[in-house]
Amino acid sequence: MAAVDYECQDDVAVLWVDNPPVNALSHAVREGLVKGIEQAEADPAAKAVVIAARGRTFMAGADIREFGQPPKEPFLPDVVERIEACSKPVVAAIHGTALGGGLEIAMGCHYRVAVASARLGLPEVTLGLIPGAEGTQRLPRLVGVEAALEMIVTGQPVPADKAAALGLVDRVVEDPLVDQAVAFTRTLLAAGKAPRRTRDLPVKTDHLPADFFDRFRARMHKRIRGQFAPEQAIAAVKAAIELPFAEGVKRERELFMQCMAHPQSAALRHAFFAEREVAKIPDLPADVRPREIARVGVVGGGTMGSGIATACIKAGLSVTMVERDEDAAAAGLARVHGFLEHDFKKGRIDEAELSARKECFQVSTDYAALSQADLIIEAVFENMDVKKDVFRRLDTVAKPGAILATNTSYLNIDEIASVTGRPADVLGLHFFSPAHIMRLLEIVRAAKTADDVLATALAFAKRIKKVGVVARVCHGFIGNRMLSGYIRQAGFLLLEGVPHDRIDKAIYDFGFPMGPFQMGDLAGLDIGYLLRQQRQPDPEEAPAFRVHDRLVEAGAKGQKTGKGFYIYGESAPKPNPMVAEFVREEAAKAGIARREVSDEEIIARCVLPLINEGARILEEGIAIRASDIDVVWLYGYGFPRWRGGPMYYADSLGLDHVLDRIRHYGALLGPRFWTPAPLLEKLVAAGESFRDYDRRKKAAG
Ligand SMILES: NC(=O)c1ccc[n+]([C@@H]2O[C@H](COP(=O)([O-])OP(=O)(O)OC[C@H]3O[C@@H](n4cnc5c(N)ncnc54)[C@H](O)[C@@H]3O)[C@@H](O)[C@H]2O)c1
């Protein structure tokens, strides 16, 4: 089977691209397109050409299977140029997605039609790249500088109607697409239209303010800070304004090659592949079948329960929430309705969809209401006795085969499962707050969790559009277990005299969305406080959290009380002056002296413990792969994606350097929190990286 079929429908040649699953622009497709155009040009019957794709989508971009291999001719820019140079009008017929190279092909065509559900975009920045097949030069010619810049720098695709309004699509058509595209082509022929080459269109700059690019950068600051590719994209669009087409193309190529060679692109590609790898569970039999999930029960309608319910409802599942009394049930209902209405107010759903979603949701105070649920997710208080009581009750009401999940952050799931008569049906589904927004879902496989229960959880994660990462049971699983070392060091830095807003700023500048104290204020300082109250205090660790505890005791629990480490009001949050006073007192009590600390040390002190604990988690088999740990941190904690995740970041620093720094801080601060993980030492001794470790494990099956 050819990757591109040629068919002549009377006077219009149709080139059918056929490269399942997403018609990626593999070598065979590129070659087929050039041959197809040449055949059409030589075919006296063909007066014009339509380029269309079979299957579920138009060409959706480069072929990732060819990533990292030496490129083979014809290269994509040559293919685009060959299409554009065709002497007969060429029309792209777009359905599904035209992304990256797919859209660059479409822009090489002389006209474009699309079905209403199609989406078009240049998402290369998400891989640390810019469009490399002349897309940065053609898009501004079609949609103007402002819209082109927005699309290229954000990487966000636009729907067909918006693309039509921008001038990227000439006509939005109904199905059957190719018939409509051929009909449209005939109207062009009838009107005597010649090829309209995008390269020949002017770039309109009439309404562009002089400070346009500066203003754009300022507006995008949060999104693009620290990143290399967005700046390159801006430079490429500038080239489209300032240079003739052929020169602009050369400039694009230079900028593209710089992106390719930049470590950020390698990190972003790692993140992309890590996310694809995450659902592969080596010891899960290939023939295991997930259980059917249609009805979900949620126990507890607080912060997490309401978010979890919302995520399920939005995925089309029917949800029953159980709360402990009428007031709490009403509050849970109101919270979920609030989230659903938010989507309506934002124009993401219409009124009919809003009421359909509300109809999928009910609340009750009676556990019997959960008797038909296929999956029940518990999100009550973080307390072992309360959780056990809930699971005993679930065991009596849930139907046989129902999956019982807990959203616990830290507790031992084996212990929770043990109070039921069906521990094989129990596992952890650890969502992140806000649960209807955050993409991460830790799937915690308990000692007795059945294979099909795990498979169901993986399918469920996908269904509710989460990235499911499998972990084993331990205190805090993957993410929170690592987090504790990070927060602890931030607490010690505070006592060593570093102002908390300086620590937050250093972490923000490293690329996190916020620093540890801002995060504490957002989550609520009382959460950690209550957890510490339930545990035996650890005398070596306790000082790191004394300031947190004193804030809570003074009623400053974070954003929800208007103050915590910061004071919140109308204007930007300001550091709470109470903090400095508590720091002085607590540092004196703990005998911790003030030190000069560099920003570099702030980063090292907070990030090295992540890596060290990550290595332990890996060696203990809590996480399957180092790259899974990266995914947890990218999606659960906002670790800067362009650094690839903590384990990839460690590799990029060099594990010998990481080990050296951990030993350095061990000598400076004592061994208690700075003892190198045995796996880290072993990898350094073997001259290996975490990626080598993953590869070796994969090869071993
Ligand atoms: N808040 C977070 O950031 C976060 C993140 C991940 C996981 N978690 C975990 O999720 C769970 C819930 O946390 P939360 O922040 O939503 O707490 P929350 O206090 O906001 O909500 C808990 C809800 O459970 C209800 N509840 C208590 N006992 C019940 C019972 N026996 N039957 C029915 N309902 C009952 C309460 O009325 C309350 O509405 C905890 O285990 C927590 O560790 C929290």
The ligand as a Tripos MOL2 file, in Angstrom:
@<TRIPOS>MOLECULE
LIG
   44    48     1     0     0
SMALL
NO_CHARGES

@<TRIPOS>ATOM
      1 N1         -6.5220   19.0980   49.8640 N.am      1 LIG1
      2 C1         -5.5570   18.5980   49.1220 C.2       1 LIG1
      3 O1         -4.7520   19.3320   48.5500 O.2       1 LIG1
      4 C2         -5.4440   17.1020   48.9250 C.ar      1 LIG1
      5 C3         -4.7350   16.6130   47.8270 C.ar      1 LIG1
      6 C4         -4.6930   15.2420   47.6010 C.ar      1 LIG1
      7 C5         -5.3270   14.3930   48.4770 C.ar      1 LIG1
      8 N2         -5.9920   14.8910   49.5620 N.ar      1 LIG1
      9 C6         -6.6460   13.9240   50.4480 C.3       1 LIG1
     10 O2         -8.0420   13.9090   50.1520 O.3       1 LIG1
     11 C7         -8.7820   13.6210   51.3180 C.3       1 LIG1
     12 C8         -9.8060   14.7080   51.5370 C.3       1 LIG1
     13 O3         -9.1510   15.9480   51.6610 O.3       1 LIG1
     14 P1         -9.9030   17.3250   51.4720 P.3       1 LIG1
     15 O4         -8.8690   18.3680   51.3880 O.co2     1 LIG1
     16 O5        -10.9230   17.2200   50.4200 O.co2     1 LIG1
     17 O6        -10.6530   17.4590   52.8930 O.3       1 LIG1
     18 P2        -11.9530   18.2890   53.2470 P.3       1 LIG1
     19 O7        -11.9300   18.4890   54.7000 O.co2     1 LIG1
     20 O8        -12.0770   19.4860   52.3520 O.co2     1 LIG1
     21 O9        -13.1520   17.3180   52.8660 O.3       1 LIG1
     22 C9        -13.4280   16.1310   53.5420 C.3       1 LIG1
     23 C10       -14.9270   15.8800   53.4540 C.3       1 LIG1
     24 O10       -15.2050   14.5670   53.8990 O.3       1 LIG1
     25 C11       -16.4460   14.5920   54.5810 C.3       1 LIG1
     26 N3        -16.5110   13.4250   55.4600 N.ar      1 LIG1
     27 C12       -15.8150   13.1920   56.5950 C.ar      1 LIG1
     28 N4        -16.1330   11.9950   57.0910 N.ar      1 LIG1
     29 C13       -17.0610   11.4600   56.2740 C.ar      1 LIG1
     30 C14       -17.7910   10.2420   56.2590 C.ar      1 LIG1
     31 N5        -17.6060    9.3370   57.2130 N.pl3     1 LIG1
     32 N6        -18.6580   10.0280   55.2380 N.ar      1 LIG1
     33 C15       -18.8280   10.9450   54.2950 C.ar      1 LIG1
     34 N7        -18.1630   12.1040   54.2540 N.ar      1 LIG1
     35 C16       -17.3030   12.3680   55.2310 C.ar      1 LIG1
     36 C17       -16.4380   15.9140   55.3140 C.3       1 LIG1
     37 O11       -17.7420   16.3440   55.6250 O.3       1 LIG1
     38 C18       -15.7450   16.8330   54.3130 C.3       1 LIG1
     39 O12       -16.6840   17.5020   53.4820 O.3       1 LIG1
     40 C19        -7.7610   13.4590   52.4300 C.3       1 LIG1
     41 O13        -7.4310   12.1190   52.5720 O.3       1 LIG1
     42 C20        -6.5700   14.2540   51.9070 C.3       1 LIG1
     43 O14        -5.3500   13.8050   52.4510 O.3       1 LIG1
     44 C21        -6.0760   16.2200   49.7780 C.ar      1 LIG1
@<TRIPOS>BOND
     1     1     2 1
     2     2     3 2
     3     2     4 1
     4     4     5 ar
     5     4    44 ar
     6     5     6 ar
     7     6     7 ar
     8     7     8 ar
     9     8     9 1
    10     8    44 ar
    11     9    10 1
    12     9    42 1
    13    10    11 1
    14    11    12 1
    15    11    40 1
    16    12    13 1
    17    13    14 1
    18    14    15 2
    19    14    16 1
    20    14    17 1
    21    17    18 1
    22    18    19 2
    23    18    20 1
    24    18    21 1
    25    21    22 1
    26    22    23 1
    27    23    24 1
    28    23    38 1
    29    24    25 1
    30    25    26 1
    31    25    36 1
    32    26    27 ar
    33    26    35 ar
    34    27    28 ar
    35    28    29 ar
    36    29    30 ar
    37    29    35 ar
    38    30    31 1
    39    30    32 ar
    40    32    33 ar
    41    33    34 ar
    42    34    35 ar
    43    36    37 1
    44    36    38 1
    45    38    39 1
    46    40    41 1
    47    40    42 1
    48    42    43 1
@<TRIPOS>SUBSTRUCTURE
     1 LIG1         1 GROUP 0 **** ****
